[in-house]
């Protein structure tokens, strides 16, 4: 293989060589991802997989990425391009590590820290390793909603955390001094550095094994073939034309509206979010890099979902949003809670394409509650942690109780919360916990669509709206709450929308729904116009009721 590849360096790689080399290159980033999981200090990385490992060429173009989480795929990540603008390649040495968390470069808020290492082979720069992760804490205000990014936490400008293999102790001291959980955050940054080192070692093995001096030929081939495959997918599944769609999220004082206009021409898509709501003075804004990630990811899923993530895959897609809108806010706008709005960008794109892309779309999701916990434990040590609550997902109660001073009261599926339809929407869940801490416990619950509720599609019914309650009383989300010992917080997660009219749902599927407890007999009669009766041959059968 080594001699074969070397002999063809000036030519095009044949399909067999390309398949072998491409697959092997993807394992390089996978190895880095596993190293991060094994060395991370936080559940949000180890269990939530809120991190990414990327391999880029010397110009900062993405060649390979792990598939841990959609928003960390680096679909249009400009972190490396910006960092090498501050640290030109000729100033970099083996062993250097660059760090930043600028939300306008990375993934949209300060909690996401990116670690970048130049990769050298035979004395030449052959690429960059980029590992990023969501930190459990980044400092900042917890007593109320921040009005500027300066209140949201520590801003890390481009800095060398490691220079020629020697740690910048000032950087790590500064980082630890500005977060509530120094061991956890500094430990996670070190885990990202480990990921970069593993990628460096595995890439060196890869190049040596295959007799390659660099990634130039392989990289260009990967990007070209991915670009062509993506364009073929767009042509096959999305007809040329102009399409418009909308979606809404709760916002704070008033709902925020997403307007998407898609212009599709010959395998290329231009997405413009002109007309979307102006930026908010609360932290629910999405920087353009985060907006573009969700737009491009959605279109990839519709056009060619199995194509690996790289710069070529996303080259046919361009994304624009007016500066000053909540999808492209001006600095120093607050952005901490960007998932509560950005996660609904796919809904606007799907709404735009719902009449032309028949077989690859879905109704609106109930999405997730994000819970931020902060306080001090019984030994007066600070803690900070994150938990996600979704229908059928989320950390188990025992996991939460092991790290946070709370008692989980219940975590159960919400019967009848999924929108009725031929294809029933997924159920939300109900999750309640009680503070057992003798000290104040700060909790912020963030969701994007509690009061509006997820819509149905093509005749399907909407999913049930959600709620947030403290000691039985409804409260708005996104606002930090201080819980005293004995206080109970309950999260009611929305269900998802249904697709196609409820009357078209298969009777056996309805029986399974009732048996599983996700749909009640009353809802079967009310929403599906079906009566359940006894039968000699089976326990229960469905008979269509006259309407």
Secondary structure, DSSP 8 states (H G I E B T S, - for coil): -HHHHHHTTTS---HHHHHHHHHHHHHHHHHHHHHHHHH---HHHHTT--EEEEEE-TTS-EEEE--S-GGGS-TT--HHHHHHHHS-GGG--TT-EEEE--TTTTTSSTTEEEEEEEEEETTEEEEEEEEEEE-S------SS--SSGGGT-----SEEEEETTEE-HHHHHHHHHTSS-HHHHHHHHHHHHHHHHHHHHHHHHHHHHTT-S-SHHHHHHHHHHHHHHHHHHHHHHS-SEEEEEEEEE--SSS-EEEEEEEEEETTEEEEE-TT--B--SSS----HHHHHHHHHHHHHHHHHTTS--SHHHHTTEEEE--TTBTTB--TT---TTTHHHHTTHHHHHHHHHTTT--SS--------EEEEEEEE-TTS-EEEEEEEE-TT-S--HHHHHHHSSEEEEEEEE-TT-S--SSB-----EEEEEEE--SS-EEEEEE-S-TTT----BTT-------EEEETTEE--SSS-EEE-TT-EEEEE------BS-GGGS-HHHHHHHHHHTSS-HHHHHHHH-EEEE--SSSS-EEEE---
